[in-house]
Every structure is written in structure tokens, then in C-alpha cells.
């Protein structure tokens, strides 16, 4: 009997040794984290593409995005569409971007209120939505990137007031307003009015909502001076329309350079290609730049932060412009109108 016990004990010890030598049973495989996304698609919805400024923005965006993508080890592909000024078409274009499951949507709104429906649709699809250049009204997208258009008008107005006062001019101005569906246009007329009230260097005697219609830049100028022949200054919502205003002033015999008899003092916004020419030739007096390259850089930085899940320091990124006059236009660096225009003057 003892022998049997001895055999059993030895067998059990051997079994324990064998079991102990077996590899431990594999624990359930831990879920591996998916690799971080490195390929991103940026959807860009233009409301229209009728200005050289828009092409400059797009070129700068793509150039800067390529540079920043290389630095961050990611790739960026662009899907771009254009609505040709049609609010309904822009909404449809953004729906297309949503259906393509882009990683971020950037939109320059044709209508600042109507764009909110598209922003909401993107939110429901889990896609970050950035308004560019034109702020939304009535909603808050994930971010807005653009110019500080209110202070753009203020800085122009302050310089213009200094100019009129230095020349002993009591201004009576005709104002050509932009499209009131564009928040930038609203900001500009409000900024102009603020300086007018505070400085008292001029009185706005006539206002024309142009809706950025070329014909209204022309007719608004002619009608304004017909109704107020004593007017001696103008505020133009964008100097993209300067060529039209210039032609109208010439037709009514009121085109003269600074320092010449009968000069109409001109304040404007943007230093667009026609405005750059007007400043270079001395017909326009002051404008505050719309710095396209800096806008594009701020936009790309914001879009990359959103697709990488980073927290933005601010959801409203407004880029200040620079005051440009007929005196300093030649020395002001990085004016996009100089690169994209074909001005052949000195």
C-alpha cells in the first residue's frame, strides 16, 4: 500500500512539474489602437470665384497646406467647388462635401445667414465647419477665419480723418456700401460711421448699397455727385470697384490726382488690384489692406488643428490689415495685388 501511495505522489509531482513548465495560457488579446490618421481631405466651398483675390487665397491655401503637411507628417487633399453666386447651389455643394466624408469643410458664404443650415448639416455629420472671410450670422460654426473688417474700416477712417484735417478739408462724402448680406460690408459701414461720429472730419451725405454690382458702382457714383455736387470725398466698400468709380468720375469731370484742383478724396478697403493701381497713380488716398497670404495661413493652421483634434485658442481668428496710402504703397511689402496684378506703372 505504501508503494502505491509513493507511486501516486511521484505521479502527482511529475504532473505538477509538467503543468508548471507549460506556457501560461494566453490572455485575451488587448485591443490595439488604430494608427493615427495621416491623410486628410479639406473641402472648400467658394460662393463665387469672380475676383482675383479668391484665386490668390486658394493658391496661398494650397501652398501653405503643402508646407505645413510636410512639417507635420500628414497629407492634405483638396476638394473644391464653386457656387457662382447661387445660395441654393452652395448648400448643395456643401452637401456633396458632406457625402464625400471630407475631414473639414471651409466655406466662404454667399449669404451669411443661409450658411447656417450647411454648418448644422456638417455638425450632424461630425465634420468641423469653418467660415472663411464672411462670418455667419445666427449660428456659431467651429471656427471663423477672416479679416477684422470692422477695424479695417476704422483704421482707414482714422487715417482719412488725419488726411482731411491736415489739408484743411471739411469732408462731404459719398459712401458706396457693399452687399448687406455680407457681414464684412456691414462691419465696414459701421466702422466708417464710428470714426465719422468720433472725429467729425466728414459727413456722409449719400449712401449707395452696391450689392457688389458693377453697374451700381458706376451709377451710384454718378447719381451721388448729381444729387450732391458739393461732395468732395468718397468711401468705397472695396477698391476692387475702383476702376468703375474712376471711369464714372472721369465721365463727370471729377477725376483728379491728389494735389490737383478738384481732387475727390478717396478712402477705401482692401488694396485690391484696381485699388493698388489707384494708390500708385495718386487718385486714391488711403486703403487698409486685405492681407490674403496671412488670411490663408491662419485658415490652414485652424483647419489642421481641427482635424488633428486640437483645442483652438479662439474660434474667431481675425487678421488685421495694414494702412496703405498713396505715399507708402511702394514700400509696403507682401501686397497680393502686386503679385497677381498686371499694373505696369512705375
C-alpha positions in Angstrom: 0.0 0.0 0.0 2.8 2.4 0.8 4.3 1.6 -2.5 1.1 2.6 -4.2 1.0 5.9 -2.3 4.6 6.5 -3.3 3.8 6.0 -6.9 0.7 8.3 -6.7 2.7 11.0 -5.0 5.5 10.8 -7.5 3.0 10.9 -10.4 1.3 13.9 -9.0 4.6 15.7 -8.5 5.6 14.9 -12.1 2.2 16.1 -13.3 2.7 19.4 -11.4 6.1 19.8 -12.9 4.8 19.2 -16.4 2.0 21.6 -15.9 4.3 24.2 -14.4 6.5 24.0 -17.4 3.7 24.7 -19.8 3.5 28.2 -21.2 0.9 30.3 -19.5 -2.4 30.4 -21.2 -2.6 33.4 -23.4 -4.7 36.2 -22.0 -7.3 37.7 -24.3 -5.6 39.9 -26.9 -5.8 43.6 -25.9 -7.5 45.8 -28.5 -4.8 47.7 -30.4 -5.2 51.4 -31.0 -5.9 52.3 -34.7 -2.9 54.2 -36.1 -3.4 58.0 -36.0 -4.9 59.3 -39.2 -2.4 61.0 -41.5 -4.4 61.5 -44.7 -6.9 64.4 -44.6 -9.3 65.8 -47.2 -10.2 69.5 -47.0 -13.5 70.6 -48.6 -13.5 74.2 -49.8 -16.8 75.8 -50.9 -16.4 79.1 -52.7 -19.6 81.1 -53.0 -18.2 82.5 -56.3 -14.9 82.9 -58.0 -15.2 86.3 -59.7 -12.3 88.0 -58.0 -8.5 87.6 -58.5 -8.4 87.8 -54.7 -10.2 84.5 -54.4 -7.7 82.8 -56.7 -4.9 84.3 -54.6 -6.5 82.9 -51.4 -6.8 79.4 -53.0 -3.2 79.4 -54.3 -1.9 80.5 -50.9 -4.0 78.0 -49.0 -2.7 75.1 -51.1 0.9 76.2 -51.0 0.8 76.8 -47.2 -1.1 73.5 -46.6 1.5 71.5 -48.5 4.3 73.1 -46.5 2.6 72.5 -43.2 1.6 69.0 -44.1 5.2 68.1 -44.7 6.2 69.6 -41.4 3.5 67.5 -39.5 4.0 64.3 -41.5 0.5 64.3 -42.9 -1.0 64.6 -46.4 -3.8 67.0 -47.4 -6.0 66.7 -50.4 -8.4 69.4 -51.5 -11.9 69.1 -52.9 -13.0 72.5 -54.2 -16.4 73.6 -55.6 -17.9 77.0 -56.7 -21.5 78.1 -56.4 -21.4 81.0 -58.9 -23.3 83.3 -56.5 -26.2 80.9 -56.0 -27.2 80.3 -52.4 -29.0 77.1 -53.1 -26.2 75.8 -55.2 -23.7 76.5 -52.4 -25.9 74.5 -50.0 -25.9 71.6 -52.5 -22.2 71.8 -53.0 -21.6 71.6 -49.2 -24.0 68.6 -49.1 -21.7 67.0 -51.7 -18.7 67.6 -49.5 -20.5 66.0 -46.5 -21.4 63.0 -48.6 -17.8 62.6 -49.6 -16.9 62.5 -45.9 -14.3 65.2 -46.0 -12.4 65.8 -42.8 -13.2 69.6 -42.6 -15.3 72.0 -44.6 -14.3 75.6 -45.3 -16.9 77.9 -46.8 -17.0 81.5 -48.0 -20.7 82.2 -47.6 -22.8 83.8 -50.4 -25.4 84.5 -47.7 -24.2 84.9 -44.1 -27.5 83.7 -42.6 -28.2 80.9 -45.1 -24.8 79.3 -44.5 -26.0 78.3 -41.0 -28.1 75.4 -42.4 -24.9 74.0 -44.0 -23.0 74.4 -40.8 -25.6 72.5 -38.9 -25.6 69.7 -41.5 -21.9 69.4 -41.2 -22.2 69.3 -37.4 -24.7 66.5 -37.6 -22.2 64.6 -39.8 -19.4 65.1 -37.3 -17.4 67.3 -39.7 -15.8 70.5 -38.5 -17.1 73.6 -40.3 -15.1 76.8 -40.8 -16.4 80.0 -42.3 -13.8 82.0 -44.2 -13.8 85.7 -44.9 -17.6 86.1 -44.4 -18.9 85.4 -40.9 -22.1 83.5 -40.4 -25.0 85.3 -38.7 -27.4 83.4 -36.5 -25.1 80.5 -35.7 -21.6 79.7 -34.5 -19.5 77.3 -36.6 -16.5 75.5 -35.2 -14.3 78.5 -36.3 -14.3 81.6 -38.4 -11.2 82.9 -40.1 -11.1 86.3 -41.9 -10.1 89.9 -41.8 -11.0 92.2 -39.0 -13.3 94.1 -41.3 -14.7 96.4 -38.7 -11.3 97.6 -37.6 -10.2 97.7 -41.2 -12.7 100.5 -41.8 -11.8 102.1 -38.5 -8.1 102.2 -39.4 -8.9 103.6 -42.9 -11.2 106.2 -41.3 -8.7 107.3 -38.8 -6.0 107.8 -41.4 -8.5 109.6 -43.7 -9.6 111.9 -40.9 -6.0 112.8 -40.3 -5.5 113.5 -44.0 -8.5 115.7 -44.3 -7.6 117.7 -41.2 -4.0 118.1 -42.4 -5.3 119.6 -45.7 -8.0 121.7 -44.1 -10.8 119.8 -45.8 -14.3 119.6 -44.4 -15.4 116.3 -46.0 -18.8 115.7 -47.6 -18.6 112.1 -48.6 -20.5 109.6 -50.8 -20.4 106.1 -49.5 -20.6 103.1 -51.7 -21.7 100.2 -49.4 -21.2 96.6 -50.3 -23.8 93.8 -50.1 -25.6 93.9 -46.8 -26.0 90.1 -46.9 -22.2 90.1 -46.4 -21.2 90.8 -42.8 -17.9 92.3 -43.9 -19.9 95.0 -45.7 -22.0 95.7 -42.6 -18.8 95.9 -40.5 -17.2 98.3 -42.8 -20.0 100.8 -43.0 -20.3 100.6 -39.2 -16.6 101.2 -38.7 -16.7 104.1 -41.1 -19.7 105.6 -39.2 -17.9 105.1 -35.9 -14.9 107.3 -37.0 -17.2 109.8 -38.6 -19.1 110.3 -35.4 -15.9 110.4 -33.2 -13.8 112.6 -35.4 -16.3 114.8 -37.2 -13.8 115.1 -40.1 -16.5 114.4 -42.7 -20.3 114.0 -43.2 -21.6 111.1 -45.2 -24.2 112.8 -47.4 -25.2 109.9 -49.7 -25.1 106.1 -49.4 -25.5 103.5 -52.1 -25.8 99.8 -51.4 -24.0 98.4 -54.4 -24.5 94.7 -53.7 -21.1 94.5 -55.4 -22.9 95.0 -58.7 -20.5 96.8 -61.2 -23.3 98.9 -62.6 -24.2 100.2 -59.2 -20.6 101.3 -58.5 -20.9 103.4 -61.7 -24.4 104.7 -61.3 -24.0 105.2 -57.5 -21.0 107.5 -58.2 -22.8 109.5 -60.9 -26.1 109.8 -59.0 -24.3 110.7 -55.8 -22.5 113.7 -57.3 -25.5 114.7 -59.3 -27.5 115.0 -56.1 -24.7 116.4 -54.0 -22.4 118.3 -56.4 -20.6 119.8 -53.3 -19.4 116.3 -52.3 -15.6 116.2 -52.1 -14.8 112.7 -50.8 -15.8 109.1 -51.1 -15.7 105.9 -49.1 -15.7 102.8 -51.3 -16.5 99.5 -49.6 -13.9 97.7 -51.7 -11.3 99.2 -54.1 -11.9 96.2 -56.3 -14.5 98.6 -57.7 -12.1 101.5 -58.1 -11.8 101.1 -61.9 -15.6 101.6 -62.2 -15.6 104.6 -59.9 -12.6 106.1 -61.7 -14.4 105.8 -65.1 -17.5 107.4 -63.6 -15.5 110.3 -62.1 -13.8 110.9 -65.4 -17.1 111.0 -67.2 -18.5 113.6 -64.9 -15.3 115.7 -64.9 -14.3 114.9 -61.3 -11.2 112.7 -61.7 -8.0 114.4 -60.4 -5.0 113.2 -58.5 -4.1 114.3 -55.0 -2.7 117.8 -55.2 -4.6 118.7 -58.3 -7.5 121.1 -58.4 -10.9 119.4 -57.9 -9.4 116.2 -56.3 -12.0 113.9 -54.8 -10.5 112.5 -51.6 -10.9 108.7 -51.7 -10.9 106.2 -48.8 -11.4 102.5 -49.5 -10.7 99.0 -48.3 -8.6 96.0 -49.5 -5.8 97.2 -51.8 -7.2 95.0 -54.4 -5.7 95.2 -57.9 -7.6 98.3 -59.1 -7.0 99.9 -55.7 -3.3 99.2 -55.8 -3.3 100.9 -59.2 -5.3 103.8 -57.9 -2.9 104.3 -55.0 0.1 104.0 -57.2 -1.2 106.7 -59.6 -2.3 109.0 -56.8 -6.0 109.1 -57.4 -6.9 107.1 -54.3 -5.6 108.4 -50.9 -5.9 105.6 -48.3 -7.0 102.0 -48.0 -6.4 99.2 -45.5 -5.1 96.0 -46.9 -6.8 92.7 -47.1 -3.8 90.5 -46.5 -4.6 87.4 -48.5 -1.5 85.4 -47.6 -2.0 86.0 -43.8 -5.7 85.0 -44.1 -4.7 81.8 -45.9 -2.1 80.9 -43.3 -4.5 81.4 -40.4 -7.1 79.3 -42.2 -4.8 76.4 -42.8 -3.4 76.4 -39.3 -7.0 76.4 -38.0 -8.1 73.6 -40.3 -5.2 71.4 -39.4 -5.8 72.0 -35.7 -9.4 70.9 -36.0 -8.7 67.7 -38.0 -6.0 66.8 -35.5 -8.4 67.2 -32.6 -6.5 70.1 -31.1 -8.2 72.8 -29.0 -8.3 76.2 -30.6 -7.2 79.2 -28.5 -10.1 81.1 -30.2 -12.8 80.2 -32.6 -12.8 83.6 -34.1 -9.5 84.3 -35.9 -9.4 87.8 -37.3 -6.4 89.1 -39.2 -5.6 92.8 -39.1 -4.8 94.7 -42.2 -2.3 97.5 -42.8 -3.0 101.1 -43.7 -1.7 101.8 -47.2 -1.6 105.3 -48.7 -0.5 106.8 -52.0 2.6 107.8 -50.0 3.7 104.3 -48.7 2.2 101.9 -51.2 5.6 101.4 -53.0 7.3 100.4 -49.7 4.5 98.2 -48.3 5.6 94.5 -48.5 3.5 91.4 -49.3 0.6 93.0 -51.1 -1.1 90.3 -53.0 -2.3 92.7 -55.7 1.3 93.4 -56.6 1.9 89.7 -57.3 -1.4 89.0 -59.1 -2.0 92.2 -60.9 -0.6 93.4 -64.2 0.0 97.0 -63.3 2.8 98.3 -65.4 3.2 101.8 -63.9 6.3 102.9 -62.1 
